[in-house]
Amino acid sequence: MNSASSRIRSQVGIIGAGPAGLMLSHLLHLQGIDSVVVEARSRQYCEERVRAGLLEQGTVDLLVESGIGERLKREGLVHFGIKLRFEGRTHRIDFKELAGGRGVTIYPQQKVLQDLFNARLNAGGRIFFDAATVTLEGIAPSRGEKPAIHFRSDGAAYELACDFIAGCDGFHGVSRPSIRAGALSVFQTNYPFGWLGILAETPPSSDELIYAHHDRGFALLTMRSPQLSRLYLQCEPDDDVKNWPDARIWEELQSRLASKGWVLTEGPIIQKGITPMSSFVVEPMQFGNLFLAGDAAHIVPPTGAKGLNLAVADVQVLAPALVEFYASGKRGLLDQYSEKCLRRVWKVQRFSWWMTAMLHLFKADNAFDRRRQLAELNYVTSSRAAAQTLAENYVGLPLD
Ligand SMILES: Cc1cc2nc3c(=O)[nH]c(=O)nc-3n(C[C@H](O)[C@H](O)[C@H](O)COP(=O)(O)OP(=O)(O)OC[C@H]3O[C@@H](n4cnc5c(N)ncnc54)[C@H](O)[C@@H]3O)c2cc1C
């Protein structure tokens, strides 16, 4: 230990206050297990960061059952279908009919985080914000050392001693790179495009999401509230928002989303950003007493709206495993953590890849590929079995 560090202790040390880290801390608290969260950014930054906005039924159920679903129940927009638009026609995938009555809920990631921060801090939860120089020690499986997280916050140095570390610090975090080289297998594919996303102050022009396949590239209409539209355009992976003045964005959205008799309403754009797209998984999601969860372990392209939901699904597996350990000393569920999560992760990877491949214009695209994509879209919108596959994956597969 660094002599200048203050030593603190918790049963579980959590790196990252995103959906995975905060939800884990909340679930553990409900079971009487103490955790400390170490977050690199400020609370305000985390609560204002515009990201995901679509919750699977299982995520909604978890938020409600764990006592933080009041605002979600009031403000969440429940959807029982999505629309696929191609060749100027619109086809609805009906979740009520095809996915056993389950649906999805539009509720922004910022609000999920606000609800979780409130719950944790009101319950006396310890969260260190603006943490710098975060390092991990004692995670190697064979050495029998105790894990610890070292960091600086508010001008002071800390050593957080714990039994387990949950690496919930996203794709660019410190947890995954702290694992010794060669211990993880990496599976990755990058896509030759990115998404330009905007938030616009205008009521959504559709009551359900519209996924548009178009010769100029993919477009998506979604929403964050009855007054706020969220829209996306396929763009170059290394594109710059400076290339996208508002007029060009609306012009492109009008072309790609066009459908006879339907009007896309425009409004002031209050946020824009570009996200490159990749699929990424590490195996296993565990190294000694370090457990990776959420984007720290896997990334999906956003076409299937799965990133946040997958992060929450991971900690839904990790929390009971830790509960079992503290109740009985058994590591059975902890040892199964990675395998259990990866089964779901790969199914979600497959679905996200499939949606992406069906709807986007690929650089190496050719007439054959375009015909094949249209055949796929025609099949999905005319075969009940194919539509059912889309619907049940979209609303979320049950936990194994
Ligand atoms: C720009 C963008 C847009 C997205 N849009 C969508 C979408 O429309 N739909 C969808 O489903 N998904 C979307 N996603 C994905 C979704 O937001 C993520 O999958 C989800 O946030 C994952 O949650 P997480 O808790 O695993 O990681 P994160 O939300 O990334 O949280 C990780 C936390 O760890 C913190 N951290 C990082 N490094 C450190 C460190 N060294 N020490 C301490 N803390 C650290 C970060 O500040 C962050 O708060 C988007 C992602 C991005 C980046």
Ligand as a Chemical Component Dictionary entry (heavy atoms), coordinates in Angstrom:
data_LIG
# 
_chem_comp.id                   LIG 
_chem_comp.type                 NON-POLYMER 
_chem_comp.pdbx_formal_charge   0 
_chem_comp.three_letter_code    LIG 
# 
loop_
_chem_comp_atom.comp_id 
_chem_comp_atom.atom_id 
_chem_comp_atom.alt_atom_id 
_chem_comp_atom.type_symbol 
_chem_comp_atom.charge 
_chem_comp_atom.model_Cartn_x 
_chem_comp_atom.model_Cartn_y 
_chem_comp_atom.model_Cartn_z 
_chem_comp_atom.pdbx_ordinal 
LIG C1  C1  C 0 -22.045 7.344  -28.344 1  
LIG C2  C2  C 0 -22.784 6.078  -27.959 2  
LIG C3  C3  C 0 -24.117 5.893  -28.371 3  
LIG C4  C4  C 0 -24.804 4.734  -28.023 4  
LIG N1  N1  N 0 -26.094 4.553  -28.440 5  
LIG C5  C5  C 0 -26.741 3.417  -28.109 6  
LIG C6  C6  C 0 -28.072 3.184  -28.529 7  
LIG O1  O1  O 0 -28.685 4.007  -29.198 8  
LIG N2  N2  N 0 -28.668 2.005  -28.130 9  
LIG C7  C7  C 0 -28.016 1.075  -27.356 10 
LIG O2  O2  O 0 -28.577 0.038  -26.970 11 
LIG N3  N3  N 0 -26.771 1.274  -26.973 12 
LIG C8  C8  C 0 -26.125 2.410  -27.324 13 
LIG N4  N4  N 0 -24.875 2.599  -26.903 14 
LIG C9  C9  C 0 -24.294 1.571  -26.077 15 
LIG C10 C10 C 0 -24.726 1.698  -24.603 16 
LIG O3  O3  O 0 -24.813 3.048  -24.238 17 
LIG C11 C11 C 0 -23.702 0.926  -23.791 18 
LIG O4  O4  O 0 -23.733 -0.410 -24.226 19 
LIG C12 C12 C 0 -23.950 0.994  -22.290 20 
LIG O5  O5  O 0 -23.728 2.300  -21.806 21 
LIG C13 C13 C 0 -23.009 0.015  -21.587 22 
LIG O6  O6  O 0 -23.053 0.227  -20.222 23 
LIG P1  P1  P 0 -21.773 -0.056 -19.340 24 
LIG O7  O7  O 0 -22.194 0.229  -17.943 25 
LIG O8  O8  O 0 -21.218 -1.379 -19.655 26 
LIG O9  O9  O 0 -20.663 0.974  -19.841 27 
LIG P2  P2  P 0 -20.659 2.555  -19.882 28 
LIG O10 O10 O 0 -22.022 3.100  -19.976 29 
LIG O11 O11 O 0 -19.660 2.936  -20.910 30 
LIG O12 O12 O 0 -20.122 2.981  -18.449 31 
LIG C14 C14 C 0 -18.768 2.821  -18.095 32 
LIG C15 C15 C 0 -18.419 3.860  -17.055 33 
LIG O13 O13 O 0 -17.060 3.637  -16.654 34 
LIG C16 C16 C 0 -16.412 4.875  -16.555 35 
LIG N5  N5  N 0 -14.972 4.644  -16.715 36 
LIG C17 C17 C 0 -14.261 4.456  -17.867 37 
LIG N6  N6  N 0 -12.965 4.283  -17.604 38 
LIG C18 C18 C 0 -12.847 4.357  -16.268 39 
LIG C19 C19 C 0 -11.723 4.245  -15.394 40 
LIG N7  N7  N 0 -10.492 4.030  -15.840 41 
LIG N8  N8  N 0 -11.940 4.378  -14.075 42 
LIG C20 C20 C 0 -13.192 4.599  -13.587 43 
LIG N9  N9  N 0 -14.279 4.697  -14.372 44 
LIG C21 C21 C 0 -14.103 4.575  -15.694 45 
LIG C22 C22 C 0 -17.029 5.714  -17.657 46 
LIG O14 O14 O 0 -16.873 7.099  -17.419 47 
LIG C23 C23 C 0 -18.480 5.273  -17.599 48 
LIG O15 O15 O 0 -19.243 6.088  -16.734 49 
LIG C24 C24 C 0 -24.151 3.737  -27.241 50 
LIG C25 C25 C 0 -22.826 3.926  -26.854 51 
LIG C26 C26 C 0 -22.129 5.070  -27.204 52 
LIG C27 C27 C 0 -20.684 5.232  -26.789 53 
# 
loop_
_chem_comp_bond.comp_id 
_chem_comp_bond.atom_id_1 
_chem_comp_bond.atom_id_2 
_chem_comp_bond.value_order 
_chem_comp_bond.pdbx_ordinal 
LIG C1  C2  SING 1  
LIG C2  C3  SING 2  
LIG C2  C26 DOUB 3  
LIG C3  C4  DOUB 4  
LIG C4  N1  SING 5  
LIG C4  C24 SING 6  
LIG N1  C5  DOUB 7  
LIG C5  C6  SING 8  
LIG C5  C8  SING 9  
LIG C6  O1  DOUB 10 
LIG C6  N2  SING 11 
LIG N2  C7  SING 12 
LIG C7  O2  DOUB 13 
LIG C7  N3  SING 14 
LIG N3  C8  DOUB 15 
LIG C8  N4  SING 16 
LIG N4  C9  SING 17 
LIG N4  C24 SING 18 
LIG C9  C10 SING 19 
LIG C10 O3  SING 20 
LIG C10 C11 SING 21 
LIG C11 O4  SING 22 
LIG C11 C12 SING 23 
LIG C12 O5  SING 24 
LIG C12 C13 SING 25 
LIG C13 O6  SING 26 
LIG O6  P1  SING 27 
LIG P1  O7  DOUB 28 
LIG P1  O8  SING 29 
LIG P1  O9  SING 30 
LIG O9  P2  SING 31 
LIG P2  O10 DOUB 32 
LIG P2  O11 SING 33 
LIG P2  O12 SING 34 
LIG O12 C14 SING 35 
LIG C14 C15 SING 36 
LIG C15 O13 SING 37 
LIG C15 C23 SING 38 
LIG O13 C16 SING 39 
LIG C16 N5  SING 40 
LIG C16 C22 SING 41 
LIG N5  C17 SING 42 
LIG N5  C21 SING 43 
LIG C17 N6  DOUB 44 
LIG N6  C18 SING 45 
LIG C18 C19 SING 46 
LIG C18 C21 DOUB 47 
LIG C19 N7  SING 48 
LIG C19 N8  DOUB 49 
LIG N8  C20 SING 50 
LIG C20 N9  DOUB 51 
LIG N9  C21 SING 52 
LIG C22 O14 SING 53 
LIG C22 C23 SING 54 
LIG C23 O15 SING 55 
LIG C24 C25 DOUB 56 
LIG C25 C26 SING 57 
LIG C26 C27 SING 58 
# 
